[in-house]
Amino acid sequence: MANQRTSTPSAAAARVYPDVACLETRLGPLAWRSSGCGPSIVFFAGALANGELWHDVVAALEDRYRCITIDLPLGAHPWPLLPDADRSAASLARQLLDCLELLELDDATVVANDTAGGLLLLSLASGHPALGRVGRLVLTNCENYDQFPPDKLKKAVAAARAHPRLARALLRLQLWLGHRSATVRRRGLAALSARGLDDDRAAAISGPAWRDPRVAGDLVAALAGERPQLLIDAAEAIPQFDRPVLVIWGDACEFFPMAGAQRLASDFPRSTLIAVPGAKTWVPVDNPAAVAEAIAGFGPTPGPDPIGKQERQ
């Protein structure tokens, strides 16, 4: 779907990111992709991840569903936000819901991982009118309650808050080293994924931030805005959320233990918890078949499709 808020990337951007469309938001442009026909499933990835995180899950679902991936401004997005954009956690949480409104989606199944999951939980207390467009939630390993940021990243986030320019430079250096050395790249991904990524997907995810310091700066600003009390306060909205929720959690995650998943499943009144053995934070990479099967069993039943699969936008 396209409307006055979507546009075609510039010729230069299209050469680097040939498969994406541009969604114009109040904070700046976001990249999005759409494939398949049927009920809408919208996928959001977290820090230093984009639609490539969901590639294999989308491939398994797009014969029955319209699958949309949207790249939030969390370090793997192709275009920086506007210079004066509000990069606070509350603003980014509202931007996530803005996307549903801009794309005119209704009864959408919204799927989130990592930082995006924390922003989605924060958005539940925002009063945003687009909450009415959400039909179901799917939360995979993500920030929750006082894990905003997770314990293992609290010192790094504090450093990003105190020294943003230094944090941006160190982030870009780390990503550049990962591009130069497969060993460095695998070591960096090992905490997130038991399976790892092939070179092309790794480059698609890490490339934007080391190519453009403004993209890296967007991530640093987003991380600096994370504070545990924000999600603790927003958690009061969880018991009031009356639509179905599916929690899919890799049980080998080093950042978000199963205890958080169990608490989420307990607090949402209409929830189901599925543990994925051996998977880490990037559960859609580690076991895409399990994630796709769980979503297909949870989502709305697709109707007959007389047109056939849409071309990827």
N, C-alpha and C positions, 0 to 999 in steps of 0.2 A: 504494500500500500504506500502511496506517496501523496503528499498534499503540499500546501504552501510552506510547510515547515521542513520539508525534506528537499535535498538538492543533490546535484551531481558534483563530485569532487573536481577540483581543478585538474587540468591536464597533467601537471607535475605530480600531484597527489595520486592521480589515477595510475600513473606508471609505477609508483611504489606500492600502492594498495589497490590492485585492479578489481577486487571482488567486493568492495564495500560501497554503500551509499552513505550520504551525510545527513544527519538529523540536526537541525538547527535548534539549540536550546538556549535558555536565558543565560547560561554560563559559557556557552561556546559550542562548537560543532562536536558531535559524537558520531563515531562510525557504527553502522549497523548492517546486518545481513539478514535476508529472509529467504527461506526455501520451503517447498512443500505446500500442501493444501490441507485444510481441516481446522479443528480447534487450535487456537493460538497458544504456544508455549514460548515464553520469553526467558532467555538465559542471560545472567549477569555473572561475570567473573570478578575476582578480587585483585589484590595488589600484585602488580607485575604479571598480570594475566589478561587475556582478552578472549574473543570468540573461539580462538584455536583450542582453548581448554575444553570446549564442548564439542569439538569436531566429530569425534567418533559417536558420541551420544546423538547428535543431530543426524548423522548418517543413518542411524538405526531407527529414527523416529519420523523422518521427513516424508516417508511414504504414506503416513496417516495423519500427520499434524503439520500445521504451519509453524516452523521453527524459526525464531528470531533471536539473534545474538546482538547485544548492544555492549559496546566497549565503554565502560565508565572511565573517568579521568584518573586512573590509578596506576599510571606508569607504563601501560602497554597500549595506550590509545594513540592513534596516528597523528592527531592534531592537538596542539595545546589549547587550553581554555583561554578565554579573553583575559587580558592583563588585569582587569579590575574585578574578575569573577570572585564570588564568595566561595571559598574552598573549605568552609567549616563543615563538620560532620552533619549538622542539621541541614545545611544547604545541599550537600551531596545526596543525603537521604531523600530530600524532596525532588532532586533531579531524577533519581531513579523512577519515582512515580510520575514525574513530568513526562517521561518517555512513553508511558502507557497512554497518556492523554494526547500527546502529539501524534502518535501512531493510530489513535482512535481505536484502541483495542478494548474489547469487553469480554468479561468472563475468562480472563487470561489466567493460565497457569504460570506463575512466576517462580523461577528457579534461580537460586543464588549460592555462591561458594565464597568462603574466606571473608575478606573485607566487605564484599557486596552483601553477604548474609547479615553482617552486623549493621550495615546501612539499611537493609530491608527491615530488620527488627526495630531500628530506630524510627523508621518511617511509620510504623504502626501507631505511634503516639503523636503523629504530626497533624492529624486532622485533614490531611490532603484529600481533596475531592476524588482524586484518582484511585483512592483505596477501594472505592465502589466498583472499579473495573477489575479488581483482583477476584478471581473465582477460587483459586487454590494457591497454596504456598508449598514449595519444595525447598527445604533447607539442607544443604550438604555442609560438610565440615566448615564451620564459620565462627566468627566472633560472636560472643553471647555473654550476657550478664556482665560480670566484672572482667571478662576477657576481651577488653576493648581498649588497648591492644592485648593480645595474649601475653602471659607472664614472660615468655621467652623473648619477647620483643619490647618490653617496657623500657629497658635502658636505651635501646636504639631509637625509640619514639621520643623519649625525653631529649636525646641528643639532637634529633631532627627539629624539635621545638626550640632548643637553645641555640643551635648553630645550623640554620637551614642551608646556607650556602656551602658549608663544609659537607653536610650530609648529602647534598645534591652531587657535589664533586666526587665523593667517595662511592656513591651509588653508580654513577656513570663509569667510574674506573673499574668497579667490580664487574659490571656488565661488559665492558670492553675486554677485560681479561677473559671473560667467559667466551667471547667470540674468538679470541686468539687461541684458546686452549680448551680442547674437549674435556680434559681432566678437570680443569677448574669449573667448567660448566656442569659436568656431572656431579661434582662435589656440592655445588650450590643447589642443585635440584634434588639431591638425595633426601633432604629434610622434608621436602614437599611431596615427592612422588616415589613410590617403590619401583615403578616401571620406567620412569624417565621419559624424555621426549627425543624424537629424532631431530636432526640438525635443522631441518626446515621449520618445524614448529617452534623449536627453541629460538631461532632467529626472529620469527614473526612475533614472539612474545617479548623478547628482550631488546629487539632492535630499536623501537621508537625512543626509549629513554636514553640510550647512549648516542643516538643520532641527534636528538634535540634536547638541549638542556632545559627548555621550557616544559617539556613533557615530564622530565625527571623532577622538575620543580613542582609540578602539579601533584605528583605522588608524595613528595616530602611534605607539602602543605596539608594534604589529606591525612597523612599519618600524624602530623603534629596536632591535628584537631581531635584526635581520639582521646577520650577520657572515660575510664570505667563508669563514673557516675552517670554519664549520659545513657548508657544502656541499662544500668540498674534502674534509673527512673523510668525509662521507656518500657521496661518489663511489666509495668502495671497495666499496659494495654494488652498483653498477651492473653490473659484469661477472657478478655472481651472479644477476641477475634473469633467469629462464629463460623468461619469457613474451613474446609478440610485442609489439614497440614500433613505433609509427609516429611519425615526427617530421615535422611540417608547419610550414614556416618561411617567413614573408614575407621576401623578400630585400632589401627596402628599409627594414628595421627600423633605427631610430636608436639603440635601446638594446641589442639582442641580435644581434650580427653573425652571419652564416652560419657563421663558424668554430666558434661554440658548438654549432650544430646538427650540423655535421659531426663534431665530437668526440663528441657524444652518440650519434650513429648508429654511430660506430666502436666506442664502448665497450659499448653494449648488444649482447649476442651475437645477438639475433634482431630486427634493426631494419631499417626502411626509411625513407629520407629523401625528402621531396617538397618542393621549393622552389616558392613561389608568387610569381611575378614581380610587382613593383610594390607588394606588400602590406607594411604596416608591422606594428607590434606586435599590433594588433588585427586579425589576419588573418581571423578569422571575420566581421568587419564588412566588411573590404575585399574579400574574395572568398569569400562564404559557399558559393557553388556548388562551388568547388574543394575547400573543406574538407569539405563534406558528401559529395562524390563520393569523396574519399580515405578518409573514415571508413567509408562504405558498402562500399567495396572491401576494407577491412581487417577489419571486424568480422565477427562470426559471421553465417552465412546465416540470415535470418529464416524460420521455418516458416509454414505456413498459419495464418491468423487467423480462426477461425470466429465470433468475437465482434464484431470490428470495433474501430475506434479508441475508446479510453477517453476519457471526458471529462477535461479538464484539472482536476487537483486544486487 
